[in-house]
Amino acid sequence: MKILVLSWEFPPRIVGGIARHVAELYPEIVKLGHEIHLITPEVTQASLYEVVEGIHVHRLPVSPSNDFFHWVVNLNESMGHHGGKLIIEEGGFDIIHAHDWLVGDAAIALKHTFKIPLIATIHATEYGRYNGIYNDTQRYISDKENSLAYNAWRIIVCTEYMRGEVGRVLHSPSNKIDVIYNGIRPEKKQHHADFHAQDFRRQFADDHEKIVYYLGRMTYEKGISVLLNAAPKVLWEMGGYVKFVIVGGGNTDHLKSQAGDLGIWDKCYFTGFLSDDYLDKFQTIADCAVFPSLYEPFGIVALESFASRVPVVVSDTGGFPEVVQHTKTGITTCVNNSDSLAWGILEVLKNPGYGQWLVDNAYEDLERRFSWPKLAKQTAVVYERVVRERKLIGS
């Protein structure tokens, strides 16, 4: 099969989890014998066209704009134009696969113009991020999500939780939705023999301090403020010998102010953005990974911690309870509850043997449920089903 993929991010352009998802899924689909062409915005440090792990990557110039939504319109115009040209030059495609609403307009236009079935992966919903739709901006995004879901032949989501959310929020029938987990390449977290973990660790904490870290976007729904509120209790129980490392780009002024007000400023380290190579090293030297999200469709950061062999503590929201099996591969705590979160962190820090047991179970679970080759086969089954159904309808 020939599949045309539309994604608004792809390495080295990394905004969120979609970039890693598409960059790690499609090489495995190529290995199954399928041809992948991926359209994405240009980025200064990468070629306009190149083959990356078997994927034909087409990076497009997008007219600049000071307004993000206007930029998205320009992005879809470029994708639609180039996609149409590519379909003609390549003699057609079997499937168009769109990742989230940002590329929805182009995907829908190509679907109708060239009569190619559309598959959409909905990675999250605007309703879920804010627990409702409250203003015109959110309504605009939600309408775009609805349009993409309606026009898709099938919808792929990352958890059973998201199947329910997409069905409820985007009015999609359950039997139109396929659940395929996200995956990870655990080998990324393996280091060369010359890696000096203790020296590297000293950039973030003293030798006697435990490292508890958060990794992700600095947005409200990620629950970082809940972690900071839990920190004083953890520090009290651990005699102060803990460093809380907050990793990620974005505005952290309000979080730094909160840390100051709580009197824990000297026990917090806001790193800002870290490169993938640096991040891969950092994750392996921590003592506990904490993801206290208020909304989380899946939580690929938990898989990264599994691969890094670091115990994981998460909130029991969204897809997290499906990814992290409580008291088996990690600890789930009550969402938006700093006391519960503190308890989970202390369970790990005070019981290193238990933490190691969780780590061992979690690493085994990577191969069992989150292996990209297995997930690629599941995705290919969806493609084959759509092609087969289209032929039946066409006949």
Buried (B, 14 or more C-beta within 10 A) or exposed (E): BBBBBBBBBBBEBBEBBBBBBBBBBBBBBBEEEBBBBBBBBBBEEBEEEEEBEBBBBBBBEBEEEEEEEEBBBBBBBBBBEBBBEBBEEEEEBBBBBBBBBBBBBBBBBBBEEBEBBBBBBBBBBBBBBBEEBEEEEBEBBBEBBBBBBBBBBBBBBBBBBBBEBBBEBBEBEEEBBBBBBBBBBBEBBEBEEEEEEEEBBEEBBEEEBBBBBBBBBBBEBBBBBBBBBBBBBBBEBBEEEBBBBBBBEEEBEEBBEBBEEBEBEEBBBBBEEBEEEBBBBBBBBBBBBBBBBBBBBBBBBBBBBBBBBBBBBBBBBBBBBBBBBBEEBBBBBBBBBBEBBBBBBBBBBEEEEBBEBBBEBBBEBBEEBBBBEBBBBEBBEBBBBBBEEBEEEEE
